[in-house]
Structures are given as structure tokens and as C-alpha cells.
Amino acid sequence: MPISPLADGPPLDTVLLRTFLEIVDSGSFATAAERLSLTPSAVSGHMRRLEQIAGASLLARTTRRLELTQAGDTLYAYGRNILDLEREARAKLRGTPLRGRLRIGASEDFAGAWLPQVLQRFRQWNPEATVELKVGITADLLRQQERGRLELVFGKQCSRVEGSGTLLWEEPLVWAFSADQPLPAEPPLPLAVFPEPCVYRESAVRALGKTDRVWRIVFESGSMAGCLSAARAGFAITVIADSQRSEGLRILGSEDGLPELPMARFYAFASGDNPVSTALIEAARSAGQSRFSQRGLRD
């Protein structure tokens, strides 16, 4: 059925917008259906209805993936703002903002790249709630959560987590090195990594183990800033999430003889049904996922 413009047609439905944003953010119809507790056919139905209301195709389908059309990209930006405003209005209408102290843990990459946006949104919605933050390695933070020291942990994994974790977004891991220093001409390949256990370290070692490339760990630091400093100085190559790209670094790939790395998946792990935790998780999803709205989507 051809789609015709409906400038004076029915209003945009927030339920349909939420489905659309979830498809874009999660990367596929199937994952969106799982997250929204809908059937795949219901998700497809939501998209058909939204495109009819919008009067434009929102996703361009190819044999391998889905991509946002120009209209889809526009509606994504407006849709995100519409849902944020709806959430803010609901918080205001409650009359009593969320209160309480929340002890959270965050991996350093999350704290450095994403937490400022998350806290900004959270503060707007819940100005009377307080947060206590501990930064560390995801595995250590989860152990502290098990001991009752943290209510919420933001961390990363390279494999899907079933059950307790809420998937916020996923993005590629990349090899990073100095933007103005040449790669070492002679083996071994120098690496800068976190101490064990670390999913970035494990991913690098596993990927290099499938090649004949000789490598050696020459720099180890419990700080992301330390590993990035080693990379910027040309002392060693390190592994980062794509969103951590920054000045002074260049990304290495197959043309440099380096293997492909897996996706990094950022999760929120909540220890219980806490309304303050729920609000902060929602703020994290809103702040993080919108960054990846223009990447290619899996069909």
C-alpha cells in the first residue's frame, strides 16, 4: 500500500514512537520485540501504522540490514524528544519527585563517556534524589553488588547477559593507537590493557590468538586514562569502545594487520525493584542509545 502524506491526519502515537525508537536503538525488529514484550508481528504492525501516520517510509530495507531514511532520521530525533517530554510530564504530575539515596557503580569508560549525560537527564526528572558513585571494573562492581554495597551497576560485557541485566546499547570495540606515531615495525605488538578480569583485555587476547600475530602486554593499568595515555604516546595499542574515540588517537583495522573485535554491550544491573534505579536506567538508555541512531541496523 502506498504511503501518502497525512499532515492533518491522526497525531503521533507515543506507543508507536516507542516501538520505532526501540527498533533503531536495539538494531533489529526481533530484539525490539523482546525488549518491549511484544510479538514480532505486533512490532511490524506498529511500524506500518507509524509510517501511515507519518506519511513517509522510515526505514529502508536492504537484503542485509535496515537503515534510517531521511524522514526516519528526522522522526527519530523528534520522537526521542517527545518521549523525554512525556516522561518529564509524568514525573511532574506525580507531584512528589523520587527521593532517596542510590549507591551505583560504573565502569570507567561508562563514567567518563556517558555518565554526565545520564546524570543530567536524571537530575531533570528527579531533583530530590541523591547518588553515590563508585568507579571500577565491572566484575569487581558486580561482586560488591552481591555483598549489598551497591544497588545499581553500569558495566559492559562482550556476550549477551540473560536475566538480571538490562541491555542499554551495544557498539563496536576498536583498536586505538597514537594519531601521529608509527606502528612498531618489529614484533611483538605492544598492548596496553586493564588487569584481569576485563572484557576488553579478554577480547583483545582472544582475537589476536586466532591470528599468527606476535604480541606482548607492555602496559597494564586499572585506569582507562592510563591505557589511553599509553596509546596516545605511541607506547602501546589499546582496546576501547567506539564511543571513546578522542583527540590524539587513530583507529586501527585489518589494513594494519589487526583482527576484528566483538561488540561491547553496556548493561545496567539492578539489585532490586527500586524506583530510583529504574529512573536512572531509563535516563541511561535515553542518553546512550540516541548516539547510535544513524548507524546501520540489522534486519
Secondary structure, DSSP 8 states (H G I E B T S, - for coil): ------TTSS---HHHHHHHHHHHHHSSHHHHHHHHT--HHHHHHHHHHHHHHHTS--EEE-SSEEEE-HHHHHHHHHHHHHHHHHHHHHHHHHSS---EEEEEEE-HHHHHHTHHHHHHHHHHH-TTEEEEEEE--HHHHHHHHHTTS-SEEEEEESS---SSEEEEEEEEEEEEEESSS---SSSSEEEEE--SS-HHHHHHHHHHHTSS--EEEEEE-S-HHHHHHHHHTTS-EEEEEGGG--TTEEEE-GGGT-----EEEEEEEESS--HHHHHHHHHHHHHHHGGGTTS-EE-
